[in-house]
Amino acid sequence: MSGEMKRILVADDDRSALALMRAALRGAGFSVTLASDGDQALALFGTEPFDLVMLDIDMPGRTGLEVCELLRRQAGDLLPIVMVTGMDDVESVDAAYRAGATDFISKPISWALIAHRVRYMLRGYQLTLDLQAARESNRRLAYFDNLTGAPNRTYFQSMLEEALARHRSARQPFALLCIDLDNFKRINDTLGHGVGDELLKLVTERLRSELRSSGTRPGGNAAEDHYGVSRLGGDEFMVLLQDLDCPDDAGAVAERLIAAVSQPMRLARHEVLVTPSIGIAMCPRDGDDAQTLLRNSDLAMYFAKRREPGSAAFFQPDMSAGALKRLTIEGELRGAIERNELSVEYQPQYRLGSAQIVGMEALLRWKHASLGMVPPAEFIPIAEQTGLIFALGEWVLRTACCQIHSWLKEGLPPVRVAVNVSGMQLIQAEFPAIVARVLTETQLQPGLLELEITETVIVQDDVRAIRAIKELQALGVEIAIDDFGTGQSSFARLSRFPINRLKIDRAFVRRAHMSSADNAITAAMISVAKTLNIEVVAEGIEEMEQLILLQERSCDLGQGYLLSRPLDPAAARQLLHRAAREQDSSTSQRLRRLIA
């Protein structure tokens, strides 16, 4: 650029290009740098950014056209490059534009015109940059997570589809890693969302850093820019791994990621420890479409989390929804007592001859925050298999005894509470001592506690169970056999057990008024039990015909939805108050009020 050209651009008067350009460039300073030849221009361009370049076609050394072409390769398509020359033939103009020039100015030069053209080219350049920045910002909002800068769910879906397309065309296998932080919610709730956000950013960077340092090739262009880590939301991340020699490579990467994330973090003066659980699905082994791979990697992650938090698991075909639910129940059941998720409902037992309430069966209930109400038929067997039944059983026993004692202190009539006992509890050597301790601590009379054991205890004829039953009766506790008639027990074997009560299984009660065989069996069980001086309780009374038949057979006690559903403690208390006020009513009146 000539000295005259520089003078007009940097003049100090208000009409100068500098004064005009300051407004166009939001008040930023504007300077002009001179280069004596093309090589110097290229060297300068490599060390600092420029907003506009003006080139003479004729220069010492490289021509302006050569320099223009090289600059365009470095700068891209947006940078304004103006060619200045004394030639104005069409061939020269075409050559300048082919080299990448934005504009062409022929000599003789109008310096005022140059100032205006520079000003407007820079304004247009800035507007283009602003538009490009806006588009990039919109793209990032649409495809990238605002907090961590990682690709979001939308972009990850497109990356996964690209990986699947490459697999279909070139048979390239890849792995999908589903990553979830095990204790993030607790940290977020206790230390605040600010700390939680910082933790997510640090976890993202640790995942990126480990993938970067391990030389792992991620999948998709966006993943390559962000070292393979996508954040789908919350504390859930995804990683695509391409060009794997074998599935074990994915497992090795997962272990390194777990080790990297599990290192202690210093956040807001707190030392935080978080572990990730990782599920791995391989394409095509575990699926060759996006939905299947995502589902299977997610399933594997939950298996890893339930089995051992902070571990990785490959998807296996036997990882069904049922198996996962069992693992989930087992994992969540371990903390159910501490989280106050357990409760006890009470189903009244009535003396059928007088319609008076003589007992309450304590029924354990579990309401989980995300699983909802979990039926006892689902969690009790798991509790028995895992040994959790001992803690649950003692909790129910203590809760029920406390509740009966509380009602007695209010002046309500005494009722017996029936608590179900697992066979595993019964053969526990210290079980009678546990019962004795609970009775002492809750100040409940032993005669008001009934322990229900299943018929299988009799069938197995376990010496330890017989000894425990005798020790419990020595304490004054009453014993009932639950679900009688469904197993292989006999009254001959039953006679060897010191039993107070026999509960006829609901299956016989349900069919007794419809099946002559079930009617006869029910009548026989009641008759033989009375001969052995054992009271009979009929379970599952749901229809009036069943109630009438049981009364005709002189069944002692009954319970079921016809008489009352299981009640929470407040509702059970109200029922006991109402029953106490109706002591002088006739049996038929009490029954009508109960059933109504």
Secondary structure, DSSP 8 states (H G I E B T S, - for coil): --HHHHHHHH-SSTTSHHHHHHHHTTT--------SSHHHHHHHHTTS--S-EEEESS-SSS-HHHHHHHHHHHH-SSS-EEEEES--SHHHHHHHHHTT-SEEEESS--HHHHHHHHHHHHHHHHHHHHHHHHHHHHHHHHHB-TTT-SB-HHHHHHHHHHHHHHHHHH---EEEEEEEETTHHHHHHHH-HHHHHHHHHHHHHHHHHHHHHHT--BSSHHHHHTTTEEEEETTEEEEEEES-SSHHHHHHHHHHHHHHHTS-EEETTEEE---EEEEEEEETTT-SSHHHHHHHHHHHHHHHHHHSSS-EEE--TT--HHHHHHHHHHHHHTTTTTTT-EEEEEEEEEETTTTEEEEEEEEEEEEETTTEEE-HHHHHHHHHHHTTHHHHHHHHHHHHHHHHHHHHHTT----EEEEE--HHHHTSTTHHHHHHHHHHHHT--GGGEEEEEEHHHHHHT-HHHHHHHHHHHHHT-EEEEEEETSSS--HHHHTTS--SEEEE-HHHHHHTTT-HHHHHHHHHHHHHHHHTT-EEEE----SHHHHHHHHHTT--EE-STTT---B-HHHHHHHHHHHHHTTTS-HHHHHHHHH-
